[in-house]
Amino acid sequence: MRHTPLPYRHALMGLYFFPRGGSAQVTRSLARALPSHGWGVTVVTSSIQRPGPGHPGDASAFFEGLDIRPVDCTAALDACDPLCADPPLHPSYEDRPGAPDRVFAAVDDATCEHQIDSWARVLAEAGAAEATILHLHHLTPLHAAAARVAPHVPIIGHLHGTELLMLETIARGAPAGWTHAAAWADRMRAWTAGCERLVMPSASMIPRAQSLLGIAPERCVHLSNGFDPQQFDRRSVDRQPLWHELLVEYPRGWRPGEGPGSVAYTTDEMSVLADAVVLLYVGRYTALKRLDLLLRAYARAYPAFTTPAALALVGGFPGEWEDEHPYTTIQRLGARNVFLAGWHDHAELPPIYAAADVIVLASAQEPFGQVLVEGMACGLPAIASAAEGPAEIIADGQTGWLVPPDDEAALAAALVVAVNDARERRARGEAAYAAAHADYAWPALGGQLACLYEQVLEDVG
């Protein structure tokens, strides 16, 4: 297949995974910000096309308006081995029993080689050899494919944290079934060595990456994730109609083993959200997010609330969860006023933030905390663990509350204060708004990335 020659100063961004998480949002935001700093961008990514609401993954829709080269992996979902289809589905850093994208550490050498061959063809057709920079998100077979088709083009690697979690699990002792863990750890170190720079969204990731990947300190770059100031800002919404639409009219919440919309609420059940202090979680149902901890802390705090309160869980990629499903946890705890709102596209989130009062994230090893920045940009104070990315984003006592990681009692106490003390909640929300807009807007971060590209070009001469 012939491709259109790329102009000078053109970055080819590679995203191995179909769009369903924070790394896709980062890729899209940077690709949108770079042209104003003199860089053209092409995005190469996996794609899943499934009809109906609540089934995200279509890269053409997600990256609309950009030069996008989607690799449609939909048919692979029905193959005997999705990872060996043509084109193949990608593996995962997460080990979810029964998932079509099994964990990298369980993937054998032949399947890895098939992945590399397939992506080498994709990169060649996208014009990788003519790009000025290759910006590859995550440590995946894209790196090996790039080395084959464009060995002369400098590579910027971009970690998003999940790869480090898998490597740390391997370092502690690979679980049963991770029979190829050592080979993947070696590959990821080799791919790191091929990067001119390795970008990380939080400073706390840098020593972890140095220890796990053997990368020199001078090649590590801290570049925060951010938010789009044209989308995420304060706005007025009528809460009751919005929550009624999300939970009653067009529900997307789901039970284990059932599809979007299998959890719906009555008008009476959701009516509390009109006047309650709404605590908001946004994200996937992965073990990293510690949703069980959040739900236990909320149930523990609930009797101490002196004003109506509710917890809304927005997210949960359809059909995916680790550990106990939140629906099961809610039923087991008998937690009151907890609502599963299901997965919503990124563009749908601003009014949801506006219909809430506090953004909450209980993760103990969150690499960054994108939803914290977005919620703060909409005027919400944040509650999160005093570790990793959130500890760098939140100023404890000023823009929100930081609590010790995995401390249920401390998290419950923070929820009680945030709900009961309206004056303090609003003051921290004002400070959060100012801090987010000063430090985390994508246009400025895109400029920092453009400067990094220029530095790399100078270094490679």
Secondary structure, 3 states (H helix, E strand, C coil): CCCCCCCCCEEEEEECCCCCCHHHHHHHHHHHHHHHHCCEEEEEEEECCCCCCCCCCCHHHHCCCCEEEEEECHHHHHCCCHHHCCCCCCCECCCCCCCCCCEHHHCCHHHHHHHHHHHHHHHHHCCHHHCCEEEEECCCCHHHHHHHHCCCCCEEEECCCHHHHHHHHHHHHCCCCCCCHHHHHHHHHHHHHCCCEEEECCCCHHHHHHHHHCCCHHHEEECCCCECCCCCCCCCCCHHHHHHHHHHHCCCECCCCCCCCCECCCHHHHHHHHCCEEEEEEECCCHHHCHHHHHHHHHHHHHHCCCCEEEEEEECCCCCCCCCCHHHHHHHHCCCCEEEEECCCHHHHHHHHHCCCEEEECCCCCCCCHHHHHHHHCCCCEEEECCHHHHHHCCECCCEEEECCCCHHHHHHHHHHHHHCHHHHHHHHHHHHHHHHHHCEHHHHHHHHHHHHHHHHHHHC
